[in-house]
Amino acid sequence: MAFAAAVTGRTVFGNKRVHYGTYGNSTGGDIDTGLRSCENIQLTNKGSAVDTGWAAVNESLPCAGSAVTIVHDSGSTGYWMAIGS
């Protein structure tokens, strides 16, 4: 299956924009966070059993928020939260 990512919410923490959502399928791809610049992104795996393959950010931060590349095990799904401007 193809990589999929979605923004499910947006808020502001102090002077930083925070967007969050879901990702899954494939073995990774680009998350379009909706931010101009992504300073930090947190990834949390989802599942009903222990997942031995953690998702990882394949970027140097800060980076363009429109294409934050992550890699993970095939079929893994999870949640992300990005902070930036």
C-alpha positions as CSV (number, residue, x, y, z in Angstrom):
1,M,0.0,0.0,0.0
2,A,1.0,3.6,-0.5
3,F,2.1,5.8,2.4
4,A,-0.6,7.9,3.9
5,A,-0.5,10.8,6.3
6,A,-3.2,13.2,7.4
7,V,-3.5,16.4,9.6
8,T,-6.2,15.8,12.1
9,G,-5.8,18.9,14.3
10,R,-4.1,22.3,14.7
11,T,-3.4,24.5,17.7
12,V,-1.0,27.0,19.1
13,F,1.4,26.5,22.1
14,G,2.7,30.0,23.1
15,N,4.3,31.4,20.0
16,K,4.6,28.0,18.1
17,R,2.1,26.4,15.7
18,V,1.4,22.8,16.5
19,H,-0.2,20.4,14.0
20,Y,-0.9,16.7,14.6
21,G,-2.2,13.7,12.8
22,T,-1.8,10.1,11.7
23,Y,0.5,8.1,9.4
24,G,0.7,4.6,8.1
25,N,1.2,1.9,5.5
26,S,4.2,1.4,3.2
27,T,7.7,1.8,4.8
28,G,7.6,5.5,5.1
29,G,7.2,8.7,3.2
30,D,6.6,12.4,3.5
31,I,4.3,14.0,6.1
32,D,2.9,17.3,5.0
33,T,2.6,18.9,8.4
34,G,1.0,22.1,7.0
35,L,3.8,24.1,8.7
36,R,6.2,26.4,6.9
37,S,9.1,25.2,9.0
38,C,9.1,22.0,11.2
39,E,11.4,22.4,14.3
40,N,10.4,19.2,16.1
41,I,8.2,16.2,15.2
42,Q,7.2,13.4,17.6
43,L,6.2,10.0,16.3
44,T,4.2,7.4,18.3
45,N,3.5,3.9,17.0
46,K,-0.1,2.5,17.2
47,G,-0.9,-1.1,17.6
48,S,-2.5,-3.9,19.7
49,A,0.9,-5.6,20.3
50,V,4.5,-4.6,21.0
51,D,6.0,-3.0,17.9
52,T,9.8,-3.7,17.7
53,G,10.3,-1.3,14.7
54,W,10.2,2.3,15.8
55,A,9.3,5.0,13.2
56,A,12.2,7.5,12.6
57,V,12.5,11.0,11.2
58,N,14.8,10.9,8.1
59,E,15.5,14.6,8.1
60,S,17.7,17.2,9.7
61,L,15.6,19.6,11.7
62,P,14.4,22.3,11.2
63,C,13.2,21.5,7.8
64,A,10.4,22.5,5.4
65,G,7.1,21.4,7.1
66,S,5.6,20.4,3.7
67,A,7.9,17.3,3.4
68,V,9.1,15.7,6.7
69,T,10.3,12.3,5.6
70,I,9.8,9.4,8.0
71,V,10.7,5.7,7.8
72,H,9.1,2.7,9.6
73,D,8.4,-1.0,9.3
74,S,5.9,-2.0,6.6
75,G,2.4,-1.8,7.7
76,S,3.1,0.3,10.8
77,T,0.6,3.0,11.7
78,G,0.9,5.8,14.2
79,Y,0.4,9.4,15.3
80,W,2.6,12.5,14.8
81,M,2.8,15.9,16.3
82,A,4.9,18.7,14.7
83,I,5.9,22.0,16.2
84,G,7.2,25.0,14.2
85,S,6.1,28.1,12.4
